[in-house]
Amino acid sequence: MSKRAIVTVTALIAIVGFVLAGFLYNQFAPKETVVATPLPENNTTLVRPNSPVMGPAQARVTIVEFFDPACESCRAFYPVVKQIMAEHGNGVRLVLRYAPLHDGSEDAVRILETARLQDKFQPVLEALLEAQPVWASHHSPNIQRAWDVAAKAGLDVERARREMNIPAIDAIIRQDMADMQAVNLRGTPTFYVNGKPLPSFGRKQLEDMVRSEVVASN
């Protein structure tokens, strides 16, 4: 092969390498740059009466999380949020809003909502998050495995399958998806604290903002 041909082939390989590297970065880079869009004052799209709530209803600080049960970052942040709530006792509550962006996520949301009807929401949520790598492949989710995980967490699956498509659950999903668009959601998890978006995404930013709101509320 001539020297010119070798140079040409080498250049083509380099170009292909850069393109492939860019593609892989976009596909697999950590999604830790999600910043919430600021909302107008007195906005009512963050908390709805039928949203799942963890923590005391009378808490003065409310964390709202737009959440996808198939999202790896949501899984990683769940223990962080639990630790924040434990640190502040009755002062903080969590409101979860569904953002089913991945394949299979809406089915997982329906499992969670049927669990809520059976007062099994938190154990089923935590079981699904723990087993997320088993059922939540983004290219070929295995929802039957999600059902199996939920059953082990105490869900009455036979009853849940009867109730998963009831109008009330349909309405929750429609409302959350509409609110997701209204806040211009850019990814999950997206957090608001007492209606205010994080200035930037990260564990420390969330901890600091909650602490600041707790102090301000006392």
N, C-alpha and C positions, 0 to 999 in steps of 0.2 A: 504493500500500500504506500502511495506517495506521501511525502511530508504534508502537502496541501490537504490531501484527503484525511490524514490523521488529525490535522488541526480542525477541519470541518466537523468531523465526527465528535471530537472532544468538545467543541463548542455546543453542538446539539445536545450532547449528554448533560452539559452544564445547565443549559436552558431547561431541559426536562426536569433536572434535579431541583431547580429553583421553583418551577411550577408545582412539582409534587410536594415540596416542602411547604409551600404556601397553602396548598390544599389540606395537608395533614394538620397544619397549625389551626386553620379555621375549623376543621372538624373536631379536633381533640384538645385544643387549648382550654385550660380551666375557665369556666364561665363565671369569673369573679369580678366582673366589671359592670354588673347590673346596678344602675342607679335609678331610683324612682323619679317619676315626673312630678314636679310640684303641682299641687292642686289649689283651686280657688278656696278661700275661706268658707267655712260652713258646708263643705262638700259632703254629700251623703252617700257617695258610692263606695266608701271603704267598708262600712259595717252595715250589714243587713240583718233584720230580725231572725232570719233562718240560718245565719252563718254558724259553723261550729266554733265553740268558745271553750278554751281551756283556762282555768284560773277563776278567781272570784268575780262575779258580775259587778261588784261595787268597786273594783280596782280603779285607782285614779289614773293609771297609765295603761294604755292599750297598744300592744304591738299588733299590727295587721300584716300578715304575710300572704302574698300571692304565691301559691304553692302548687307544685306538680308532683304527685307521688312517684313518678318515674324519673325525677330529676336528681342527679347525683349530688348537686350542690345543696338541694333541699334536704337530702338525707344527711349530708355533712353538717348542716346548720341546725338540725333538730336538737341534738344534745346541747348546742350552744344556747339556744332559746330556752330549753329546760333549765339550764344552769342559771341563766339570767333571772328566770321566774323564781327559782329556789332562793336566789340571793336576796330578792326583794319581798319575799313572802306574799302577803295579800295585796301588795301594792301594784302588781302587774298581772295583766291577763293577755292571752293570745287569741286573736281571731284569725281563723284560717279561711282564705278565699281560694277557690280552685282555679287553676290555670292549666287545663289539660292540653299541653302543647305537644306531647310525644304520642306516638302510636301506643295504644293500649291504656293511655292515662284515663280516658273517660270511663272505661270499664273499672279501673281501680277506684275512681271517684265513686262510682255506683256501689262498689263493695263497701267503701267507707261510710256512705250514707245509709246503707242497710245496717251496717254495724251500729251507727248512731241510733237507729230505730230500736235496736236491741240493747242499748246502753253498753256497747262494747267498742265505742269509737277509739279510745286511746290505746287499748291493747292491740286492736287490729291495725291501727295506724303504725304503731311501733313495730309490730311483726312484719308488716309490708315493707317498711323502710329497712329493717334489718336484712330481710331477704330480697331486697331490690335487685341485687346482681343476678339472682336466680330467675326472676320472672320478667324483668323490665328491659330486656335487650331492645335497643331503639329500632333495630331493623326487623326483629321478629319476636315481639313480646309473647310470653306464654301466660295468658290470663288464667288458664286452668291451674297453673302453679300458684298464682296469686290467690285463687279461691282456696287451694289446699292450705296455704299459709294462714289465711284468715280462719279457716276451720280449726286449725291447731291453736289459734289464739282465742277460740271460744265462740266463733260465729256459727249460728244455726244456718248452714248453707242452703238447706232446702227452703226455709222461709225466706232467706235473703234473695234467692233466685226468683221467687214469686213477687218480691217487692221492688226489685232493682229498677224496674221501668215504670213505677207509679208516677202519676202526674206531679206529685210534690218534689220528687227527685229530679224529674225533667226540668221543673221550674227553677230549682236551685242552680243547676248547671247552666241553663239559659241566662239567668241573672248574673252569675259569676263571669260568664264569657262576655256579656254585655259590659259589665263593669271593668273587666280586663281591657277591653277596647277603649272605654271611657278614660281610663287613667294612662292610656298609651303605653301599656305594658311592653317592656323590651326583653324580658327574660325572667327566669325564676332562679332562686327566690328573690322577690322584691319586697322590701320592708317599708312600712310607715310606722312612726311612733307618735301617738296622739295626733295623727293626721299629717305629720310632717315627714317628708322623705329624708332618708339618710343623705348626708352631704356627699358621701362616696361609699362604695360597697366594701364591707369587711367586718370581721368579728369585732375588732376593737371599736369601730365606728358605731356598731349597734349597741355594744355594751355601754359606751360613753354616752350615747344619746338617751338610752333608757335611764341611766343613772342621773343624767341632767334633768330629765322630766320628773323623775321620782322626787328629787330635791325640790324642784319648782312647785310640785304639788303639795308639799308638806307645809 
